[in-house]
Amino acid sequence: MLFILSIIVPIFMLIALGYGAVRWQLITAHSIQGLGQFVLYFAMPALLFQSLSQMEFQEVLEPLYLTAYAGGSLLTLAVGLLLIRCFRHKDGSLAAIQTMGMTAPNSAFFGYPILLQVLESSSAKAFAMSVMVENLIIIPLGLLLLEYSAPNNGRHQAGSLWWLLLGRLLRNPLLLAIVAGLCVSLWDIRLPDIINTPLRLLGQASVAVALFAIGGSLVGNKIQGKLPDMAMVMMGKLMLHPLLAALMIWLLPPFDAGLSKALILIAAMPMMSMYPIIGAQYGHGRFCAGTLLLTTITAFITLSAALWLIQI
């Protein structure tokens, strides 16, 4: 138990530090947005690129991991949508945004710092494959579901929507870093220290800054109204998603044990930090912000349980 607490407590201490810094106005909310952009556009891409470029190409991708993660996420999406519509009687964009909250984890800002402590040798590989599945399958599918569920959106907008999603993918800094890293690995290019050193320094900054930014972004979020709907999203993200990911691992042929543990941990993370921003575009910003806060707080317990279970 002390081992688990030694992993979880520092993570949430950094989140609390970021929250306190903004709450007591030591740092502005605008500055927190800048820190988040630094992580997303510089630190995390540098970390991904350097890690992947130093691997053998055949070691980077594990088809069974990709299948298990995509399958578990798609099962979560289908089961979550069914439960919401059957038991909460929610239709339209609210059901879609709830389902998206269950399936899109915060693997970059939240997941990787934990993987780095628990599974250092598998962390970069698992993180890169998770980012690929999320940005190529899960998030676009969630956005499509939102568009088709929202009022005044229909099939006549399908063409522009696909172009919008394609543009989003082509501008995604994490995906671009993965592609660049894979190319360097495939062509067996050895980067000089004058390039590797700044990349390594940027990567080292990513973990602490990402957690600090998460904490700061939670300031102003309130858990109020529609609590049963928030609780359903929370349970879907923190419990249903990792359970269905574990089911996929059990159904598929065995693969690397470290990657199997990483997959379950990534699936058990709270939803992505952009969740309230996406929800606000469909009139559910306050609901998504409250859900994110509730899920992040509860994750202290569920992630501790997940860490305990994978150590058995």
C-alpha positions in Angstrom: 0.0 0.0 0.0 2.9 2.4 0.8 4.2 1.7 -2.7 0.9 2.7 -4.3 0.6 5.9 -2.1 4.2 6.8 -3.1 3.0 6.9 -6.7 -0.5 8.5 -6.3 0.2 11.1 -3.6 2.9 13.0 -5.4 0.7 13.1 -8.5 -2.2 14.7 -6.6 0.1 16.9 -4.7 1.3 18.5 -7.9 -2.4 18.8 -9.0 -3.3 20.4 -5.7 -0.3 22.8 -6.0 -1.5 24.0 -9.4 -5.0 24.4 -8.0 -3.8 26.4 -5.0 -1.6 28.6 -7.2 -4.5 29.7 -9.3 -7.0 29.7 -6.4 -4.9 32.1 -4.4 -4.0 34.1 -7.5 -0.3 33.4 -7.4 -0.7 32.4 -11.1 -3.5 33.6 -13.4 -5.8 31.2 -15.2 -4.5 32.6 -18.5 -1.0 31.5 -17.5 -2.2 28.0 -16.8 -3.5 27.9 -20.4 0.0 28.9 -21.5 1.5 26.1 -19.5 -1.0 23.6 -21.0 0.0 24.7 -24.5 3.7 24.4 -23.6 3.1 20.8 -22.6 0.9 20.0 -25.6 3.0 21.7 -28.3 6.5 21.4 -27.0 7.2 19.2 -24.0 5.1 16.1 -24.8 5.9 16.0 -28.5 9.6 16.3 -27.7 9.3 13.4 -25.2 7.4 11.3 -27.7 9.7 12.0 -30.6 12.9 11.3 -28.7 11.6 8.1 -27.1 10.2 6.6 -30.3 13.2 7.7 -32.4 15.5 5.7 -30.1 13.5 2.5 -30.4 13.8 -0.2 -33.0 10.9 0.3 -35.4 9.5 -3.2 -35.0 9.4 -2.7 -31.2 7.3 0.5 -31.4 3.9 -0.9 -32.4 2.1 -3.8 -30.7 -1.0 -4.7 -32.8 -2.6 -6.6 -29.9 -2.3 -3.5 -27.7 -3.9 -1.3 -30.4 -6.7 -3.8 -30.9 -7.4 -4.2 -27.1 -7.4 -0.4 -26.5 -9.6 0.4 -29.5 -11.9 -2.5 -28.7 -12.3 -1.7 -25.1 -12.9 2.0 -25.9 -15.5 1.2 -28.5 -17.3 -1.2 -26.2 -17.3 1.5 -23.5 -18.8 3.9 -26.0 -21.6 1.5 -27.0 -22.4 0.3 -23.5 -22.2 3.8 -22.1 -24.6 5.2 -24.7 -27.0 2.3 -24.1 -27.0 2.8 -20.3 -27.5 6.6 -20.6 -30.4 6.3 -22.9 -32.1 3.4 -21.1 -31.6 4.5 -17.5 -31.2 8.2 -17.6 -33.4 8.8 -20.6 -31.0 11.2 -22.2 -30.9 11.9 -25.9 -29.2 14.3 -28.2 -26.0 16.1 -27.4 -26.0 15.5 -23.6 -25.9 11.8 -24.1 -23.2 12.2 -26.7 -21.0 14.4 -24.5 -21.5 12.0 -21.5 -20.4 9.1 -23.7 -17.4 11.0 -24.9 -16.4 11.6 -21.3 -16.4 7.9 -20.6 -14.1 7.0 -23.5 -11.5 9.7 -23.9 -8.9 9.6 -21.1 -6.3 12.3 -20.2 -3.4 10.1 -21.3 -1.0 13.0 -22.0 -1.3 15.2 -18.9 -2.4 12.5 -16.4 -1.7 9.0 -17.7 1.9 9.4 -18.8 3.2 10.7 -15.4 1.7 7.6 -13.7 3.0 5.2 -16.3 6.5 6.7 -16.0 6.6 5.8 -12.3 5.0 2.4 -12.6 6.2 1.0 -15.9 9.2 3.1 -17.0 10.3 0.6 -19.7 6.9 0.4 -21.4 5.6 3.9 -20.7 6.6 5.7 -23.9 5.5 2.9 -26.2 2.1 2.5 -24.4 1.6 6.2 -24.4 2.3 6.6 -28.1 0.0 3.8 -29.1 -2.8 5.2 -26.8 -2.5 8.7 -28.4 -2.8 7.1 -31.8 -6.0 5.2 -30.9 -7.5 8.2 -29.1 -6.8 10.7 -31.8 -7.5 8.5 -34.9 -10.6 6.6 -33.6 -12.1 7.6 -30.2 -12.1 11.4 -30.3 -13.1 11.7 -33.9 -15.9 9.2 -33.3 -17.0 11.2 -30.3 -17.0 14.5 -32.2 -19.0 12.9 -35.0 -21.6 11.6 -32.5 -21.8 15.1 -31.0 -22.3 16.7 -34.4 -25.1 14.4 -35.4 -26.8 14.6 -32.1 -26.7 18.4 -31.8 -29.7 20.5 -33.1 -29.6 21.8 -36.6 -26.8 19.4 -37.6 -27.4 16.8 -40.3 -26.0 14.9 -43.1 -25.6 17.9 -45.4 -22.7 19.0 -43.2 -20.9 15.6 -43.3 -18.4 16.7 -45.9 -17.3 19.8 -44.0 -17.2 17.8 -40.8 -14.8 15.2 -42.2 -12.5 18.0 -43.5 -12.6 19.5 -40.0 -11.6 16.2 -38.4 -8.8 15.7 -41.0 -7.5 19.2 -40.3 -7.5 18.5 -36.6 -5.5 15.3 -37.1 -2.9 17.0 -39.4 -2.4 19.7 -36.8 -2.2 17.5 -33.7 1.3 17.9 -32.3 1.4 14.6 -30.5 0.4 12.7 -33.7 3.0 14.6 -35.7 5.7 13.8 -33.1 4.7 10.1 -33.3 4.9 10.0 -37.1 8.3 11.9 -37.0 9.7 9.5 -34.4 8.5 6.4 -36.3 10.2 7.8 -39.5 13.5 8.4 -37.7 13.3 4.9 -36.1 12.4 3.2 -39.5 15.3 4.9 -41.3 17.6 4.2 -38.4 18.7 7.8 -38.1 21.0 8.6 -35.1 20.3 12.2 -33.9 23.3 14.2 -32.6 23.5 15.3 -29.0 23.0 18.9 -30.0 19.4 17.8 -30.9 18.8 15.1 -28.4 19.8 17.2 -25.4 17.1 20.0 -25.8 14.6 17.3 -26.6 15.4 15.5 -23.4 15.2 18.6 -21.3 11.8 19.5 -22.8 10.6 16.0 -22.2 11.7 16.1 -18.5 9.6 19.2 -18.0 6.4 17.6 -19.3 5.4 15.6 -16.3 5.4 18.2 -13.5 4.1 21.0 -15.7 1.3 18.9 -17.1 0.1 18.0 -13.6 0.4 21.5 -12.3 -1.6 22.7 -15.3 -4.4 20.2 -14.6 -4.7 21.5 -11.1 -4.9 25.1 -12.2 -7.5 24.3 -14.9 -9.9 22.9 -12.2 -10.3 26.2 -10.5 -13.8 27.6 -10.9 -15.3 24.2 -11.7 -18.2 23.3 -9.5 -20.0 20.0 -8.8 -23.6 21.2 -8.9 -26.7 20.2 -10.8 -27.3 17.0 -12.7 -25.2 15.1 -10.1 -26.6 11.6 -11.1 -25.6 12.3 -14.8 -22.2 13.4 -13.7 -21.8 10.3 -11.5 -22.7 8.0 -14.4 -20.0 9.6 -16.6 -17.5 9.3 -13.7 -18.3 5.6 -13.1 -18.2 4.9 -16.9 -14.7 6.5 -17.2 -13.1 5.3 -14.0 -14.6 1.8 -13.8 -16.4 0.7 -17.0 -13.6 1.7 -19.4 -10.8 -0.1 -17.6 -13.0 -3.1 -17.0 -13.8 -3.5 -20.6 -10.2 -2.9 -21.6 -9.2 -5.7 -19.2 -11.9 -7.9 -20.9 -10.4 -7.2 -24.3 -6.9 -8.2 -22.9 -8.4 -11.4 -21.6 -10.1 -12.3 -24.9 -7.1 -11.6 -27.1 -3.9 -13.7 -27.2 -1.4 -12.8 -24.5 1.1 -9.9 -25.2 3.7 -8.0 -23.1 2.6 -7.9 -19.4 3.9 -4.4 -18.9 1.8 -3.1 -21.9 -1.3 -4.9 -20.6 -0.9 -3.1 -17.2 -0.3 0.2 -19.0 -3.4 -0.3 -21.1 -5.6 -0.8 -18.0 -4.1 2.2 -16.3 -4.6 4.5 -19.3 -8.2 3.5 -19.5 -8.6 4.2 -15.8 -7.6 7.8 -16.1 -10.0 10.8 -15.8 -11.3 12.3 -19.0 -9.2 14.6 -21.1 -8.7 18.2 -19.9 -10.3 19.6 -23.0 -13.6 18.0 -22.0 -15.3 21.2 -20.7 -14.1 23.2 -23.8 -15.7 20.7 -26.2 -18.8 20.5 -24.0 -19.2 24.3 -24.0 -19.5 24.3 -27.8 -22.7 22.3 -27.4 -24.1 24.1 -24.4 -22.8 21.6 -21.8 -19.7 23.5 -20.6 -20.8 23.7 -16.9 -21.8 20.1 -16.8 -18.5 18.9 -18.3 -16.5 21.1 -15.9 -18.3 19.7 -12.9 -17.9 16.2 -14.2 -14.2 16.7 -14.8 -13.7 17.9 -11.2 -15.7 15.1 -9.7 -13.9 12.5 -11.8 -10.5 13.9 -11.0 -11.1 13.9 -7.2 -12.5 10.3 -7.3 -9.6 9.1 -9.4 -7.4 9.2 -6.3 -9.4 6.2 -5.0 -10.0 4.3 -8.2 -6.4 4.7 -9.5 -5.1 3.5 -6.1 -7.3 0.4 -6.5 -6.2 -0.1 -10.1 -2.6 0.0 -9.1 -3.2 -2.4 -6.3 -5.0 -4.8 -8.6 -2.3 -4.9 -11.4 0.3 -5.6 -8.8 -1.4 -8.8 -7.7 
